[in-house]
Amino acid sequence: MQHTSRPVTSNQPGPHHDVARRVARALAHPLRKPIADHTRRAFEQADAWRQQHTAPLILDAGCGVGLSTRRLAIQFPEHRVIGVDRSEDRLGREHGELPDNALLVRADLVDFWRLALEAGWAPERHYLLYPNPYPKSAHLKMRWHGHSVFPTLLALGGRLELRSNWQLYVEEFAQAVEVVTGQTASVTSLQPNGDYLTPFEAKYDQSGQTLWRLCIDLERP
């Protein structure tokens, strides 16, 4: 099935001028917001499942309807894949049985990432697939690289992969990664050739949009 999706439009002519300041602020003032009880309970269940297995961990952050979690679990059968999303509706949609090496968790990522770091999680791979771009310039703080939790996200380590149909988002993310880690992330265009991880990836690609990918191998502090 072919899809039609309009590209991201923004009042930003280029990467946001405030990225470095936002990231520096997040580094200087770590997030202290109390952890929500529902996410703590969900994390405890996910952590118990993780500890039952010695296989390397893949974290699918913001997994939506969970198709990407299923596909990653099939692609990496020797790994354990945990998909996290805050929407009960999205996670509850019928997309077939989960592979035995996959788990879907309903939780707030901001809290889940902090709990994962506190518990010593060290995912081998960490995916952020087509996060909401929040394209208005005033909404920088709502993008993951402009959020106070960003240093925590990076501190989990592993091979981090971000995909987006908005080039500016990926460029800003790379800039933010460099501020925190001093490392330069690889940013390239992506051609899935029909091998889609998410429904959004299929929709954007079939609409003729250029897809972008950022990859970086992060070391834990």
C-alpha positions as CSV (number, residue, x, y, z in Angstrom):
1,M,0.0,0.0,0.0
2,Q,1.3,3.4,-1.0
3,H,1.1,6.3,1.5
4,T,1.0,10.1,1.2
5,S,2.6,12.1,4.0
6,R,3.6,15.7,4.0
7,P,7.2,16.5,5.0
8,V,7.9,18.3,8.3
9,T,7.5,22.0,8.1
10,S,9.1,24.4,10.6
11,N,9.7,28.1,11.2
12,Q,13.4,27.2,11.8
13,P,15.7,27.9,8.9
14,G,18.4,25.7,10.3
15,P,19.5,23.9,13.6
16,H,18.1,25.7,16.6
17,H,20.6,28.3,18.1
18,D,19.8,27.3,21.6
19,V,20.7,23.6,21.4
20,A,24.1,23.9,23.1
21,R,22.7,26.0,25.9
22,R,19.8,23.7,26.6
23,V,22.2,20.7,26.8
24,A,24.6,22.5,29.0
25,R,21.7,23.4,31.3
26,A,20.7,19.7,31.4
27,L,24.2,18.7,32.4
28,A,24.5,21.3,35.1
29,H,21.0,20.6,36.6
30,P,20.2,16.9,36.4
31,L,16.5,16.1,36.3
32,R,15.0,15.6,39.8
33,K,11.3,15.1,39.0
34,P,9.8,12.3,41.1
35,I,9.4,9.0,39.4
36,A,5.7,8.2,38.6
37,D,4.5,5.1,40.5
38,H,3.1,3.4,37.4
39,T,6.4,3.7,35.6
40,R,8.3,2.4,38.6
41,R,6.0,-0.7,38.7
42,A,6.4,-1.2,34.9
43,F,10.2,-0.9,35.2
44,E,10.4,-3.4,38.0
45,Q,8.5,-5.9,35.9
46,A,10.7,-5.2,32.9
47,D,13.8,-5.5,35.0
48,A,12.7,-8.8,36.4
49,W,12.2,-10.1,32.9
50,R,15.6,-8.8,31.8
51,Q,17.3,-10.5,34.7
52,Q,15.9,-13.9,33.7
53,H,18.1,-13.9,30.7
54,T,21.8,-13.3,30.0
55,A,21.3,-12.3,26.4
56,P,22.4,-8.7,25.3
57,L,19.7,-6.1,25.6
58,I,18.2,-3.9,22.9
59,L,16.0,-1.0,24.0
60,D,13.4,0.3,21.6
61,A,12.4,3.6,23.0
62,G,9.1,5.1,22.0
63,C,8.1,1.9,20.2
64,G,4.6,3.0,19.3
65,V,2.5,0.0,18.2
66,G,5.4,-2.4,18.8
67,L,6.1,-3.5,15.2
68,S,9.7,-2.3,15.5
69,T,10.2,-4.3,18.7
70,R,8.9,-7.4,17.0
71,R,11.1,-6.8,13.9
72,L,14.2,-6.1,16.0
73,A,13.5,-9.3,18.0
74,I,13.4,-11.3,14.8
75,Q,16.5,-9.5,13.4
76,F,18.5,-10.1,16.6
77,P,17.3,-13.5,17.8
78,E,20.2,-13.8,20.3
79,H,19.2,-10.6,22.0
80,R,16.4,-9.5,24.3
81,V,14.4,-6.6,23.0
82,I,12.3,-4.3,25.3
83,G,10.0,-1.8,23.6
84,V,8.7,1.1,25.7
85,D,5.8,3.5,24.9
86,R,3.6,5.6,27.1
87,S,0.4,4.9,25.1
88,E,-1.8,2.0,26.2
89,D,-3.8,2.3,23.0
90,R,-0.8,2.0,20.7
91,L,0.7,-0.9,22.6
92,G,-2.7,-2.7,22.7
93,R,-3.1,-2.8,18.9
94,E,-3.1,-6.3,17.4
95,H,0.1,-7.0,15.4
96,G,0.5,-10.7,16.1
97,E,2.2,-12.6,18.9
98,L,5.4,-11.2,20.4
99,P,8.5,-13.2,19.8
100,D,9.7,-14.9,23.0
101,N,12.7,-12.6,23.1
102,A,10.6,-9.4,23.1
103,L,8.7,-7.5,25.8
104,L,6.4,-4.4,25.5
105,V,6.2,-2.0,28.4
106,R,3.9,0.9,29.0
107,A,5.9,3.6,30.7
108,D,7.0,7.2,30.6
109,L,10.4,7.2,28.9
110,V,11.7,10.1,31.0
111,D,11.3,8.1,34.1
112,F,12.1,4.7,32.5
113,W,15.5,5.9,31.3
114,R,16.4,7.2,34.7
115,L,15.4,4.0,36.4
116,A,17.3,2.0,33.8
117,L,20.5,4.0,34.4
118,E,20.1,3.7,38.2
119,A,19.7,-0.1,37.9
120,G,22.8,-0.4,35.8
121,W,21.2,-1.3,32.5
122,A,23.7,-1.3,29.6
123,P,21.8,-1.9,26.3
124,E,24.0,-3.1,23.5
125,R,21.7,-1.2,21.1
126,H,19.3,1.6,21.7
127,Y,16.8,2.8,19.1
128,L,14.9,6.1,18.8
129,L,12.7,5.6,15.7
130,Y,10.9,8.6,14.3
131,P,10.3,10.5,17.6
132,N,7.8,13.4,17.5
133,P,9.8,16.3,15.9
134,Y,8.0,19.1,17.6
135,P,8.9,21.3,14.7
136,K,8.0,24.7,16.0
137,S,11.1,26.6,17.2
138,A,9.5,27.3,20.5
139,H,9.2,23.6,21.2
140,L,12.9,22.8,21.3
141,K,12.7,21.7,24.9
142,M,10.2,19.0,23.9
143,R,12.6,17.3,21.5
144,W,14.7,14.6,23.2
145,H,17.9,16.5,22.7
146,G,16.4,19.6,24.2
147,H,14.9,17.7,27.2
148,S,16.5,17.6,30.6
149,V,16.7,13.8,30.4
150,F,19.0,13.8,27.4
151,P,22.3,13.2,29.3
152,T,20.6,10.2,31.0
153,L,19.6,8.8,27.6
154,L,23.3,9.0,26.4
155,A,24.7,7.7,29.7
156,L,23.0,4.3,29.1
157,G,25.6,3.7,26.4
158,G,25.6,1.2,23.6
159,R,25.0,1.7,19.9
160,L,22.5,4.5,19.7
161,E,20.5,4.8,16.5
162,L,18.1,7.6,15.8
163,R,15.9,7.8,12.6
164,S,13.8,10.7,11.4
165,N,12.3,12.2,8.3
166,W,13.4,15.7,9.5
167,Q,17.0,16.4,8.8
168,L,17.2,19.3,11.2
169,Y,16.2,17.0,14.1
170,V,19.0,14.6,13.4
171,E,21.5,17.5,12.9
172,E,20.5,19.0,16.3
173,F,20.7,15.6,18.0
174,A,24.2,15.1,16.7
175,Q,25.2,18.6,18.0
176,A,23.7,17.8,21.4
177,V,25.6,14.4,21.5
178,E,28.9,16.2,20.8
179,V,28.2,18.7,23.6
180,V,27.7,15.9,26.1
181,T,30.2,13.3,25.0
182,G,32.7,15.1,22.7
183,Q,32.0,12.4,20.1
184,T,30.9,13.0,16.6
185,A,27.9,11.0,15.5
186,S,27.5,9.6,12.0
187,V,24.6,11.2,10.1
188,T,23.5,9.7,6.8
189,S,20.5,9.3,4.6
190,L,18.7,6.0,4.9
191,Q,17.3,3.8,2.1
192,P,15.2,1.0,3.7
193,N,14.5,-0.7,0.3
194,G,11.2,-1.9,1.7
195,D,12.7,-3.3,4.9
196,Y,10.8,-1.0,7.2
197,L,11.1,-1.1,11.0
198,T,8.0,1.1,11.7
199,P,4.8,2.1,10.0
200,F,6.1,5.7,10.0
201,E,9.2,4.6,8.2
202,A,7.1,3.0,5.5
203,K,4.8,6.0,5.2
204,Y,7.5,8.6,4.9
205,D,9.6,6.5,2.5
206,Q,6.6,5.7,0.2
207,S,5.7,9.4,0.2
208,G,9.1,10.1,-1.4
209,Q,10.7,11.8,1.7
210,T,14.4,11.4,2.5
211,L,15.0,9.5,5.7
212,W,17.9,10.3,8.0
213,R,19.8,8.1,10.4
214,L,22.2,9.0,13.2
215,C,24.5,6.3,14.7
216,I,27.0,6.5,17.5
217,D,28.7,4.0,19.8
218,L,28.5,5.5,23.2
219,E,30.6,4.6,26.2
220,R,29.1,4.6,29.6
221,P,30.6,7.3,31.9
